[in-house]
């Protein structure tokens, strides 16, 4: 059981990591010369389709939400108190992921939503993300030469330049509930803490 649980944890970590990509070498600017002008554009989506992006998001949601059943089985086998339902009911981010998972499985919620909302994902996209981090003196720089198509990045301290899959989680009225990646990160951390309290060793993220 521990081997299976360890594998599911690693799958969750890998799915979360798939939301970001630090290697920009695959990005190829498109340059077009016509009698009327010269055009250059950069597509940071890397050709990912709406369906492809939805598959990445769905896999991540599933890998986070299924921790409930895997933790329950672990607790039953090892005579531990199961905290899964308490966690879902008390943590907004965990509850939102749980409801998104149930909606994907059943096409609609067939019982009261645990988050108090009927959440939905909108605006899935892959874009360039620059962050200067939180440490003093950190920086992130991205430059692009439209004449040559050359791209350069420079980071310092906690700065980062990445390709990031972004989306928003909204309620049934379209009101913003949070950024998808932020909700997934916080829900993952919450499940990791619950697993630790049950005595499960958490593998290091790669």
C-alpha positions as CSV (number, residue, x, y, z in Angstrom):
1,X,0.0,0.0,0.0
2,X,2.8,2.4,0.8
3,X,4.4,1.8,-2.6
4,X,1.1,2.6,-4.3
5,X,0.6,5.7,-2.2
6,X,4.2,6.8,-2.8
7,X,3.6,6.5,-6.6
8,X,0.4,8.5,-6.4
9,X,2.2,11.2,-4.5
10,X,4.8,11.4,-7.2
11,X,2.2,11.5,-9.9
12,X,0.5,14.4,-8.1
13,X,3.9,16.2,-7.9
14,X,4.6,15.6,-11.5
15,X,1.2,16.8,-12.6
16,X,1.7,20.0,-10.6
17,X,5.1,20.5,-12.2
18,X,3.6,20.2,-15.6
19,X,1.9,23.6,-15.1
20,X,5.3,25.3,-15.6
21,X,8.3,24.9,-17.9
22,X,11.6,26.6,-17.5
23,X,13.1,25.6,-20.8
24,X,12.2,28.1,-23.5
25,X,14.3,26.6,-26.2
26,X,11.3,25.1,-28.0
27,X,9.8,28.5,-28.5
28,X,10.4,29.5,-32.1
29,X,9.4,33.0,-33.3
30,X,7.5,33.2,-36.6
31,X,9.0,35.7,-39.0
32,X,7.1,36.7,-42.2
33,X,8.3,39.1,-44.8
34,X,5.8,40.5,-47.4
35,X,6.0,43.3,-49.9
36,X,4.1,45.4,-47.5
37,X,6.1,44.8,-44.3
38,X,7.9,42.5,-41.9
39,X,6.1,40.7,-39.2
40,X,7.3,38.7,-36.2
41,X,5.3,37.0,-33.5
42,X,5.9,34.5,-30.7
43,X,3.4,31.8,-29.7
44,X,4.0,30.8,-26.2
45,X,1.3,28.1,-26.3
46,X,3.8,25.8,-28.1
47,X,0.9,24.6,-30.2
48,X,-1.1,23.3,-27.2
49,X,-4.8,23.0,-28.1
50,X,-7.7,23.8,-25.8
51,X,-8.2,20.1,-25.4
52,X,-4.5,19.5,-24.6
53,X,-4.6,22.2,-22.0
54,X,-7.8,20.8,-20.5
55,X,-6.2,17.3,-20.3
56,X,-3.3,18.7,-18.3
57,X,-5.7,20.5,-15.9
58,X,-8.0,17.4,-15.6
59,X,-5.0,15.1,-14.8
60,X,-3.8,17.4,-12.1
61,X,-7.2,17.8,-10.5
62,X,-7.7,14.0,-10.5
63,X,-4.2,13.3,-9.0
64,X,-4.9,15.8,-6.1
65,X,-8.5,14.7,-5.4
66,X,-7.8,11.0,-5.4
67,X,-5.6,11.5,-2.4
68,X,-8.7,11.2,-0.3
69,X,-9.4,7.6,-1.2
70,X,-5.7,6.6,-1.0
71,X,-5.3,8.2,2.4
72,X,-8.5,6.5,3.6
73,X,-7.2,3.1,2.5
74,X,-3.8,3.8,4.2
75,X,-5.5,4.8,7.5
76,X,-7.8,1.8,7.5
77,X,-4.8,-0.6,7.0
78,X,-2.7,1.1,9.6
79,X,-5.3,1.9,12.2
80,X,-5.0,5.7,11.8
81,X,-7.7,8.3,12.2
82,X,-8.9,9.3,8.7
83,X,-8.9,13.2,8.3
84,X,-9.8,13.3,4.6
85,X,-13.4,14.5,5.0
86,X,-12.5,17.0,7.7
87,X,-9.8,18.4,5.5
88,X,-12.2,18.8,2.5
89,X,-14.8,20.5,4.7
90,X,-12.4,22.9,6.3
91,X,-10.0,23.9,3.5
92,X,-11.4,26.0,0.6
93,X,-8.8,25.0,-1.9
94,X,-9.1,21.2,-1.2
95,X,-12.9,21.5,-1.4
96,X,-12.7,23.3,-4.8
97,X,-10.5,20.6,-6.3
98,X,-12.8,18.0,-4.9
99,X,-15.8,19.6,-6.4
100,X,-14.1,20.1,-9.8
101,X,-13.2,16.4,-9.7
102,X,-16.7,15.3,-9.0
103,X,-18.1,17.5,-11.7
104,X,-15.7,16.0,-14.2
105,X,-16.6,12.5,-13.2
106,X,-20.4,13.0,-13.1
107,X,-20.9,15.9,-15.5
108,X,-22.6,17.7,-12.6
109,X,-22.7,17.7,-8.8
110,X,-25.1,15.1,-7.6
111,X,-24.9,16.2,-4.0
112,X,-24.2,19.4,-2.0
113,X,-20.9,21.0,-3.1
114,X,-18.2,20.7,-0.4
115,X,-16.8,24.2,-1.3
116,X,-20.2,25.8,-1.3
117,X,-19.9,26.6,-5.0
118,X,-20.3,24.9,-8.4
119,X,-16.8,25.7,-9.6
120,X,-15.7,25.8,-13.2
121,X,-12.3,26.4,-15.0
122,X,-12.1,29.2,-17.6
123,X,-9.4,30.9,-19.5
124,X,-7.0,28.0,-19.9
125,X,-3.9,29.3,-21.6
126,X,-0.1,28.9,-21.7
127,X,1.8,32.2,-21.5
128,X,5.2,33.6,-20.6
129,X,5.4,34.2,-16.8
130,X,8.0,36.5,-15.2
131,X,8.4,36.7,-11.4
132,X,10.9,38.6,-9.4
133,X,10.3,36.5,-6.3
134,X,10.2,37.9,-2.9
135,X,13.9,38.4,-2.0
136,X,15.6,41.8,-2.1
137,X,17.5,42.4,-5.3
138,X,15.9,39.5,-7.3
139,X,15.0,40.2,-10.9
140,X,13.6,38.5,-14.1
141,X,14.3,39.9,-17.6
142,X,13.1,38.6,-20.9
143,X,14.2,40.2,-24.2
144,X,13.2,39.5,-27.8
145,X,14.9,40.8,-30.9
146,X,12.2,40.9,-33.7
147,X,14.9,41.3,-36.4
148,X,16.7,38.0,-35.5
149,X,14.1,36.2,-33.4
150,X,16.7,35.8,-30.6
151,X,15.3,35.5,-27.1
152,X,17.3,36.0,-24.0
153,X,16.4,35.6,-20.3
154,X,18.2,36.8,-17.2
155,X,17.3,36.0,-13.6
156,X,18.8,36.9,-10.3
157,X,18.0,35.9,-6.7
158,X,14.5,34.4,-6.7
159,X,13.6,35.6,-10.1
160,X,12.2,33.2,-12.8
161,X,11.1,33.2,-16.4
162,X,8.9,30.3,-17.3
163,X,6.1,29.1,-19.5
164,X,3.1,28.7,-17.3
165,X,-0.4,27.2,-17.8
166,X,-2.8,29.7,-16.4
167,X,-6.6,29.6,-15.7
168,X,-9.2,30.9,-13.3
169,X,-11.6,29.0,-11.2
170,X,-15.0,30.7,-11.1
171,X,-18.3,30.0,-9.4
172,X,-21.7,29.3,-11.0
173,X,-22.2,33.1,-11.5
174,X,-18.8,33.6,-13.1
175,X,-17.3,35.2,-10.0
176,X,-13.6,34.6,-9.5
177,X,-12.7,32.0,-6.8
178,X,-9.0,32.0,-7.4
179,X,-6.2,31.2,-9.8
180,X,-6.1,27.6,-10.8
181,X,-2.4,27.0,-10.2
182,X,-2.5,28.7,-6.8
183,X,-5.5,26.6,-5.7
184,X,-3.8,23.4,-6.9
185,X,-0.6,24.2,-5.1
186,X,-2.4,25.0,-1.8
187,X,-4.6,21.9,-2.0
188,X,-1.5,19.7,-2.7
189,X,0.3,21.2,0.3
190,X,-2.8,20.6,2.5
191,X,-3.0,16.9,1.5
192,X,0.7,16.5,2.1
193,X,0.2,17.7,5.7
194,X,-2.7,15.4,6.2
195,X,-0.6,12.4,4.9
196,X,2.3,13.4,7.2
197,X,-0.1,13.4,10.2
198,X,-1.1,9.9,9.3
199,X,2.5,8.8,9.3
200,X,3.1,8.7,5.5
201,X,6.5,9.8,4.2
202,X,6.2,12.5,1.6
203,X,8.7,12.1,-1.3
204,X,10.7,15.2,-2.2
205,X,9.4,17.1,-5.3
206,X,11.7,16.9,-8.3
